[in-house]
């Protein structure tokens, strides 16, 4: 059993990473709470994304997030894989 425990823990860790990486967030439909689950997004930035959507319509690309104050290219590049 002692030999099996590290293997199972490693397997569980790998599965949790795979599941978290597989989750994508649609920036055109996500609510404030879902937007806040993105690394680097707090309450104010989440609301700024929602306000931008209301004013300008749906985002045409993820790169358009750079139009929002406080969200630059580094943020976009860091989160590109989890955003649609």
GROMACS elastic network, one bead per residue, 0.5 to 0.9 nm:
[ bonds ]
;  ai    aj funct       b0    kb
    1     4     6  0.50991   500
    1     5     6  0.63019   500
    2     5     6  0.53873   500
    2     6     6  0.75284   500
    3     6     6  0.64381   500
    3     7     6  0.72358   500
    4     7     6  0.52657   500
    4     8     6  0.61861   500
    4     9     6  0.86941   500
    5     8     6  0.51994   500
    5     9     6  0.61910   500
    5    10     6  0.86238   500
    6     9     6  0.50765   500
    6    10     6  0.60821   500
    6    11     6  0.85146   500
    7    10     6  0.51461   500
    7    11     6  0.61251   500
    7    12     6  0.85914   500
    8    12     6  0.60565   500
    8    13     6  0.85291   500
    9    12     6  0.50770   500
    9    13     6  0.61314   500
    9    14     6  0.86055   500
   10    13     6  0.50991   500
   10    14     6  0.61539   500
   10    15     6  0.86073   500
   11    14     6  0.51324   500
   11    15     6  0.61684   500
   11    16     6  0.86399   500
   12    15     6  0.51552   500
   12    16     6  0.62092   500
   12    17     6  0.87120   500
   13    16     6  0.51821   500
   13    17     6  0.63150   500
   13    18     6  0.86987   500
   14    17     6  0.51825   500
   14    18     6  0.62242   500
   14    19     6  0.86929   500
   15    18     6  0.50390   500
   15    19     6  0.61441   500
   15    20     6  0.85922   500
   16    19     6  0.51485   500
   16    20     6  0.61346   500
   16    21     6  0.85034   500
   17    20     6  0.52170   500
   17    21     6  0.60408   500
   17    22     6  0.84947   500
   18    21     6  0.51611   500
   18    22     6  0.60919   500
   18    23     6  0.88729   500
   19    22     6  0.50699   500
   19    23     6  0.65340   500
   20    23     6  0.54463   500
   20    24     6  0.86386   500
   21    24     6  0.76803   500
   21    81     6  0.80070   500
   21    82     6  0.69438   500
   22    81     6  0.89058   500
   22    82     6  0.75242   500
   23    82     6  0.64785   500
   23    83     6  0.87692   500
   24    81     6  0.75678   500
   24    83     6  0.53413   500
   24    84     6  0.65940   500
   25    28     6  0.87644   500
   25    29     6  0.83050   500
   25    30     6  0.66661   500
   25    34     6  0.75135   500
   25    35     6  0.76187   500
   25    38     6  0.82706   500
   25    82     6  0.61634   500
   25    84     6  0.59902   500
   26    29     6  0.55905   500
   26    30     6  0.57424   500
   26    35     6  0.89223   500
   26    82     6  0.87266   500
   26    83     6  0.59449   500
   27    30     6  0.54905   500
   27    31     6  0.86125   500
   27    35     6  0.75020   500
   27    49     6  0.80295   500
   27    50     6  0.87076   500
   27    53     6  0.88913   500
   27    58     6  0.83812   500
   27    59     6  0.73785   500
   27    62     6  0.78554   500
   27    83     6  0.66864   500
   27    84     6  0.62861   500
   28    31     6  0.89116   500
   28    49     6  0.89750   500
   28    50     6  0.83374   500
   28    53     6  0.70910   500
   28    57     6  0.85719   500
   28    58     6  0.55170   500
   28    59     6  0.62330   500
   28    84     6  0.82266   500
   29    58     6  0.86477   500
   30    33     6  0.79147   500
   30    34     6  0.56717   500
   30    35     6  0.60502   500
   30    50     6  0.84568   500
   31    34     6  0.53995   500
   31    35     6  0.61987   500
   31    36     6  0.86673   500
   31    46     6  0.81877   500
   31    47     6  0.88867   500
   31    50     6  0.76468   500
   32    35     6  0.50902   500
   32    36     6  0.61260   500
   32    37     6  0.88731   500
   32    43     6  0.72046   500
   32    46     6  0.53933   500
   32    47     6  0.62991   500
   32    49     6  0.85989   500
   32    50     6  0.73745   500
   33    36     6  0.50985   500
   33    37     6  0.66957   500
   33    43     6  0.81056   500
   33    46     6  0.78938   500
   34    37     6  0.52793   500
   34    38     6  0.74099   500
   34    46     6  0.86014   500
   35    38     6  0.56271   500
   35    41     6  0.66975   500
   35    42     6  0.80377   500
   35    43     6  0.85113   500
   35    45     6  0.85716   500
   35    46     6  0.54931   500
   35    47     6  0.86614   500
   35    49     6  0.83738   500
   36    39     6  0.75928   500
   36    40     6  0.80203   500
   36    41     6  0.50598   500
   36    42     6  0.52331   500
   36    43     6  0.63374   500
   36    45     6  0.81473   500
   36    46     6  0.59594   500
   37    40     6  0.85630   500
   37    41     6  0.70992   500
   37    42     6  0.82310   500
   38    41     6  0.55829   500
   38    42     6  0.83558   500
   38    79     6  0.76501   500
   38    82     6  0.83256   500
   38    83     6  0.88058   500
   39    42     6  0.84915   500
   39    75     6  0.85487   500
   39    78     6  0.86504   500
   39    79     6  0.74502   500
   40    45     6  0.86625   500
   40    71     6  0.87364   500
   40    75     6  0.72830   500
   41    44     6  0.78512   500
   41    45     6  0.56237   500
   41    46     6  0.60516   500
   41    71     6  0.88544   500
   42    45     6  0.55153   500
   42    46     6  0.60198   500
   42    47     6  0.85851   500
   43    46     6  0.52124   500
   43    47     6  0.62139   500
   43    48     6  0.86371   500
   44    47     6  0.51603   500
   44    48     6  0.61363   500
   44    49     6  0.87496   500
   45    49     6  0.62289   500
   45    50     6  0.86702   500
   45    68     6  0.81560   500
   45    69     6  0.81639   500
   45    70     6  0.75617   500
   45    71     6  0.81465   500
   46    49     6  0.51915   500
   46    50     6  0.64379   500
   46    51     6  0.86987   500
   47    50     6  0.50307   500
   47    51     6  0.60398   500
   47    52     6  0.84847   500
   48    52     6  0.60222   500
   48    53     6  0.85673   500
   48    68     6  0.69364   500
   48    69     6  0.81504   500
   49    52     6  0.51004   500
   49    53     6  0.62509   500
   49    54     6  0.87273   500
   49    65     6  0.76586   500
   49    68     6  0.69995   500
   50    53     6  0.51061   500
   50    54     6  0.62907   500
   50    55     6  0.87340   500
   51    54     6  0.50946   500
   51    55     6  0.62221   500
   51    56     6  0.85476   500
   52    55     6  0.51590   500
   52    56     6  0.58404   500
   52    57     6  0.75429   500
   52    58     6  0.86897   500
   52    59     6  0.88189   500
   52    67     6  0.87457   500
   52    68     6  0.74646   500
   53    56     6  0.53151   500
   53    58     6  0.54948   500
   53    59     6  0.68557   500
   54    57     6  0.56671   500
   54    58     6  0.79455   500
   56    59     6  0.79263   500
   57    60     6  0.87973   500
   58    61     6  0.89010   500
   59    62     6  0.69069   500
   59    63     6  0.87069   500
   59    64     6  0.64075   500
   59    65     6  0.78210   500
   60    63     6  0.83928   500
   60    64     6  0.69883   500
   61    64     6  0.55975   500
   61    65     6  0.79595   500
   61    84     6  0.80659   500
   62    65     6  0.58067   500
   62    66     6  0.83451   500
   62    76     6  0.71439   500
   62    80     6  0.73573   500
   62    83     6  0.71753   500
   62    84     6  0.68288   500
   63    66     6  0.59427   500
   63    67     6  0.83228   500
   63    72     6  0.89050   500
   63    73     6  0.76211   500
   63    76     6  0.66386   500
   63    77     6  0.88183   500
   63    80     6  0.88922   500
   64    67     6  0.57225   500
   64    68     6  0.80314   500
   65    68     6  0.56543   500
   65    69     6  0.88433   500
   65    71     6  0.64142   500
   65    72     6  0.75403   500
   65    73     6  0.85975   500
   65    76     6  0.72467   500
   66    69     6  0.73624   500
   66    70     6  0.79829   500
   66    71     6  0.52474   500
   66    73     6  0.63708   500
   66    75     6  0.85528   500
   66    76     6  0.74691   500
   67    70     6  0.88045   500
   67    71     6  0.74091   500
   67    72     6  0.80300   500
   68    71     6  0.56748   500
   68    72     6  0.80010   500
   69    72     6  0.78857   500
   70    75     6  0.89432   500
   71    74     6  0.79721   500
   71    75     6  0.59763   500
   71    76     6  0.73283   500
   72    75     6  0.54668   500
   72    76     6  0.64439   500
   72    77     6  0.87873   500
   73    77     6  0.59810   500
   73    78     6  0.83808   500
   74    77     6  0.51865   500
   74    78     6  0.59952   500
   74    79     6  0.86075   500
   75    78     6  0.51319   500
   75    79     6  0.62289   500
   75    80     6  0.83329   500
   76    79     6  0.53286   500
   76    80     6  0.55984   500
   76    83     6  0.88417   500
   77    80     6  0.51909   500
   77    81     6  0.82369   500
   78    81     6  0.78573   500
   79    82     6  0.56166   500
   79    83     6  0.64548   500
   80    83     6  0.54206   500
   80    84     6  0.78622   500
   81    84     6  0.80498   500
